[in-house]
Amino acid sequence: MHEPSSPGRRETTRARTRRDVVFGIANGALLVLGDTLIHPTLVLAPLISELGGSNVLAGLMPAINTGFWLLPQAVAAAVIQRRRRLRAWAGWPGLLRAWAILPLGLVALVGAQQHVLLWLIPLAYAIYNLAAGFAFVPLVEQLTRAIPADVRARFFSQRNVWGSALAFLAGLLVARAASNAHGATRAAYGTIFLASFAALALASYAGARVSDPPLRRRPSMQTAEPVQSWVADLPLVLRQSAFRRFLSYRTLVTLASLADPFFLIYAQLVLGAPAQFLGLALMIMAACRFASSPVWGWVVERWGNRLALQLIALLRALMPLLALALPPLLSWTVIADRLPASDPPVLLLLYSLIFALYGAVLSGQGLTNLTYPLEIAEPTTRPAFIGLSNTAIALVSLTPPLGGVLLDHYGFLVLFLVTLALALAAVLTSGMLPEVRRTPQVRASSRLRRVSLR
């Protein structure tokens, strides 16, 4: 029998838990801040365009962001399997992630030549995402071991809340830097990159202060062969129609993001948006990503993931549709004569709805890409189902540079039309997704699902 814990020991445990919660929340919030300050579509892609880089290179940024973040996670999972301690495996890649951004800030701040920045941006961002993707797996496992189960949901919820607040702050910082420089100059971007490095370095320090409890080994762990079992399950997963339909849907939705890096560039080059509009877009995206999170949780809780996936595809279709429809619609004399004069113009205010939809889409995808596979996958093949789908999407996510090719050869109109067609195809494909819940689930006191986003 276990001896009852002494009051002093219980107090020590509570103090350690409080410390882990505080530093764990700080770690998550600072990671979001640092990541938002170097957002691939709202910061890096416009910078590349301003430096005279190709549209293909601008489109490469979100491809690096998603693809390079997902690809190392399978390796990380294999490396940390059954490791007793995880702090080093989460800490050193986290530090590398921060140090990858430092050269960008220094080079941009000293006013280096354009070609230096143009080759340094994709190199540094690739290292950043590879390190971030590898660190993600041991960090989540370390936090899961350190944070007691009865406070874990609240803990991850608070990481989301404070991360969203700091992401909104990132938009203010970007807008202020651009405004003070009378345009988004290289020096302004240098300040933004150095702020990102500082946030990421502080996040690494906060993560290092979280406890690193040892793994409790069980007898079954000595004989299990998870890697071999995972590989053996792959053919079974490929034969499942639910997997093929879900993968088709995710592929189309991912391809429908081809225009994401160019919505802001279009606003700047065609609509005449000022430099401060970049910060406004970041703030709107962050605010809507945060505000829509409980809404997506309610939709999934009541009607299921299938409807949420369909709504995500519809919102994806609305983004290029607004970009196509707003300029000609608001230039129509019947409407233009009735619009009030404002600063920024009404066109830019309405165009910013695209970034509100973008934030909502990112929030919805962060939830459903996690919860829907858990519903439709067979329990015995669930790890292979999730791993194979994420690996496939990591490869598909490397296609956004094709958006730059379309823009270079055919212009914004064709790019937005192709994106709209892909999103509508995703809407149609979503109708073939397996229906898990046949009737709405109405509960007297439903609890919204809370998930921790990257």
N, C-alpha and C positions, 0 to 999 in steps of 0.2 A: 504493500500500500504506500501511496505517496504521502509524505508528511505535509501538513498544511503550510502554506507559504506564510512567512512572517510579515507583519505590517511593513517593516522596513523594506523587505524585498518587493512587496507589492507596489510600494511607493516608487522604488527604483524602476520597476517595469513600466509604471505609468509615466514617469518622467522620460524614460527612453522612448516610449511610444509617442509622447507629445513632441519630442525633438525630431523623431523620424517623420512625423506628419508635417511639421513646419518646414523642415528642409526638403522633404519630398515635394510639397506643394511649390516651394520656391524653385526647385529644380525644373518642374514641369512648366511653370509660368515663364521663367527666364528662357527656357528652350523655345517656347512659342514666340517670345519677343525677338530673340535672335534670328529665328527662322523667318519671321514676317518681315524683318528689316531687309532681308535678301530674297524676297518673294520672287520666284522665277518669272511669273507673267506680269507682275505689276511693278517690279523694280529692275530686274536684270534684263528682261527683253527690251523695255524702253531705253535703257542705257546703251545696249548694243546698237539699237537703231540710231540713237543720237551720235554714237561714235562712228557711224558709217558702216557698221557691220552688216552682213547679209541677213535677209529674212530667214534663211535656213538656219543660221547660227542663233538668231533670236528664238526660233521655234525649238531649238535643241535644249533650251533651258528647262521647260517643264518635262521633257523627255528624260533628262538627267535626274531631275528631282524625283520622279516616280520610279523609273526603271532602276537607277543606281541605288535607291533606297530599299527596294524590294529584293533585289538579287542577292545581296550578302546575308539575308536573314536566314536562309536555309543553312548556310555554312555556320553562322553564329549558333543556330539551334543545335547543330551537330557538335560544335566545339564545347559548348557549355553543358551538354548532356551529363547529368549526374555530378557536376562539379560541386564541391562543398562550399566554396566561396566564390562570389561573383563580382566583388567590388572592382577588382583590377580589370576584368573583362568588360565591364561597363565604363570604367573610368578612363582608361587610356584611349580607347576610340573616341570618347567624348571630348578629351583634350585635343586630339587630332582634328576633330570637327571644328573646334574653335580656332586652332592655329592655322587651319586652311584658309580662313577668311582674313586673317591679319595682313598677309601680303597684298591682298586686294585693296584694303584701306590705305596702306602706306603708299602703294604705287599710284593710286588715284589721287591721294592728297598731295603728292609732290608734283603732279601734273605730267606724268610720263606720256610718251607718245601713244597715239591711238592703237597702233598695232600691238604694243606690249599688253595693253589692257584687254584687247580682243582675244588674244590667245591665253591670257592668264585667267580670265573669267570662267570659261568652261573647264579649264584644268582644276582650278581651285574648287569650283562648285561640284565637280565629279568626286574629288577627294572628300569634300564635305559630306556628300550624300552617302558614299560608300561607308565612311566612318559612322555616320548617323544611323544607317541601316543596320550595321553590325552591332552598335551599342544598344539599339532599341531592345533586342531580345534579352540580353542579360540584365538590362536596367529594369524592365518590366518584371522579370523573375525575382530580382533582388527586392523590389518594392513589394511584390506579393508576399515574399517571405517575411519582410520586416513589419508590414502593416497588418494588424490583427483583422480577422475576417469581419468582425462586427463594426469596424469603422472604415473598411476598405471602400465601400460605395461612396460614402461621404468624402473620403480622401480624394478619389479620382474625380468626383464632381467638383471639388474645390480647385483641383488642378485645371479643370476646364474653365471655371469661372475666372480665376485670376489670369490664366493664359489669354482668355478672350479680352480681358481688360487691358492687358499689356499689349496685345495685338492692336487694339484701338489706339493706344498710346504711340505705337510704332507709326501709324498713319499720321498722327500729329507731328512726330519728329521728322518724317519724310517731307511733309508739307512745309514745315518751318525751314528745313535745310534748303529746299528748293526756292522758297520765297526770299530768304536772306541772300542767296547767291544770284538773285534776279534771273533765275533759270536753273535747270537741273544740270549744273556744271560738274566736271570731274571732281572738283574740290568738295562739292556738296555730297556727291556719292561717296567720296573718301570718308567723310564724317559719318555717313550712314553705315558704311562697312565697319568702321572702328567701333561704333556703338553696338553693332551686331557681335563683333568679337568680344567686347566687354560683357555683354549679356550671356554669351555662350560660355565664357570662362567662369563667370559667377555661377552658372548652372552646373558646371562640372564640379566646382567647389561644394555647392549645396548637395549634389549627388554623392560626393565623397563623405559627407557627414552623416548620411543615412546608414543605419546599422546593416551589417552583412551577416545575418544568421546562417549557421551551417545547415546544409541539407541533411535531413534525417533519412538515413538509408533504411530501406526495407529489404527483407530477404528476396523478394521477387525481382528487385532491381539488379541482382547479380546475374540473372539468367536471361533477362529480356534482351531482345535484339531489335530495337525500334527502327533502325535504318533499313535492315533487311525486310522487316514487316512492311514498312512504308513503301519500299520499291515493289514488293510483291502485290500490294494493293492497287498499284497504278492501272494495270489492265482492267481490273474490276470497275474502277472509277470511270475509265474511258467508255465502258459499255453502258453506263447509266445515262438514260435520256435526260434526266434532271440536270446532270452535270453539263451535257452538251448544250442544252438550252440556256442555262445560266452563263456558260462561257461565251456563247454567241451574243447574249445581251450585253455582258460586260465589255466584250470586244467592241461592239458598236458604240456604246456609251464612251469608251475610251477614245475611239477614233473621232467621235463628235467633239472632242476637245482640241482639234487641230487649230481652231481659230483663237483659242484662249490667249496666247501671247500677243495677239494682234488687235484685240479690242481697244486697249489703251493706246497703242501706236496709231490706230485709225482715228481715235479721238484727237490726238495731238497733231497728226499730219493733215487730216482731212477736215475735221471739225474745228480746228484751231484752239484746242483746249490748252490753258496755261499750265505751267510747270506744277503749280499747286494742285492741279486736278489729280495728279498721281497720289498725293497724300489723301485726298478725298476718296478716291477709289479704294485705297487700302482700308480706310476707316469704315466705309460702307460694307466692304466685304467682311471685315472682322466682326462688325456689329451684327450683321445678318447671319453670319455663321453661328454666332453665339445665341441670338434670339430664336433661330429656327430649331435649335437642338431639342428643346422640350416639345416642340410641335411635331417633329419627326418621331420622337419617342411615343407621343400620344397616338399618332397615326399607326405606328407599328403595333402598339399595345391593343388598339381597338380593332383595326382592320387587317393587320398582318403586313409582312414585308413586301408581298407582291404588289399591293397598291402603292406602297412607298416607292418601289422601283419604277413603277409606271409614272408616278408624279415626277420623279427625278428626270426621266427621259423627256417628259413634257417641258420641264423647266430648261433643260438643255436646248430644246428646240426653240424656246422663246428668246434665248440669248442672241443667236444670229438673226432671228426674225426682227427683233427690235433694232439691231444694227442696220438691217436692210430697209426697214419701213420708216423709222423716225425722220431721217433727213429729208426725203421727198415729201413726206406727209406734212412736216412743219414748214416746209418752204412753199406749200400750196397757199395761194393768195387768200383764199377764204379763211384759212386758219392763221396764217402769218400775221394778217392785219389785226387780229383779235388777241394776239399774244402780248402780255405786258413786258415792258423792258425790265431786265433784271441782270444781275451780275453774280454768278455766271449766267449765260443765256439759258432760256427755257430748254433748248435742245440739249445742252450738256446736263442739265438737271434730270431730264427724262432719260438721257443716255446712261446716266449713272445707275439706273435700274438694272442694267446688265450686271453690274458688280454686286448688287444685292442678290440677284438670282444666282450668281456665281458662288457667293458665300453660302446660300441655302443648299445648293447642289453639293458642295464640299461636305457640309454637315450631314446631309442625307446619305451620301455615299459612305462616309465614315461609319455610320451606324449600320446600314443594310449590308454592306460588304462583309461585315463581321457576323451579323445575326442571321441573315438569310441562309448561308451555307450550313449553319448549325441546325436549321430547321429541316432542310431537304436532304442533307447527307445521311447516309446509313451510318449508325454509330460505329460499326466495325471498320469503316473505311473513311471516317471523317478527317483524320490527319492528312491522308493522301488527297482527299477531295480539296481541302483548303490549300494545301501546299502546291498541288498541281495547278489550280486555278490562279493562285497568286503568281506563280512562276510564269504562266502563259501571259497574264496581264502585264507583268514586268517587261516582257519582250514586246508586247503590243504598244506599251506606253513609250517606246523609243521611236514612234512614228511621227510625233508632232513636227519635226523638221519638214515633213511633206507639206505642211501648211505653208511654210516659207517658200517651197518650190511653187506651189499654186499661186501664191501672192506675186512672186517674181514674174511668172509667165502670164498670168491672167488677171491679176488685180484683186482688190478687196471684194468686188461683187461676186466673182466666181468662188472665192474662198468661203464667203459666208453662205452661199447657196449650197456648196458641197457639204459644209458643216450642218446646215439645216436638213439636208437629205439624210445624212447619217443619223442625226438625232431622231428624225421621224421613223427611220428604219428601226431604231432602238425602241421606239414607242410600240411599233407593230410587233417586234420580237418579244416585248414584255408581256404581250397577251398570251404567249405560249409558255410562259414560266409556270411551273407546277404551283397549284393553289394548295396551300397548307391549311389555311383557315377558311372554312366554307361559310361561316356566319360571323358577324361582328362580335367581338368579345367586349361586353359591357360589364364593368365591375363597379361595385359601390365605391370602392376606394382604390382606384388603380394607381400603380406606381410607375412613373415614367422611367424608362431605361436610361441609364446614364453610361456613356462610354468615354474613354479617354482618347482624344484625337492626337495626331502627331503634331 
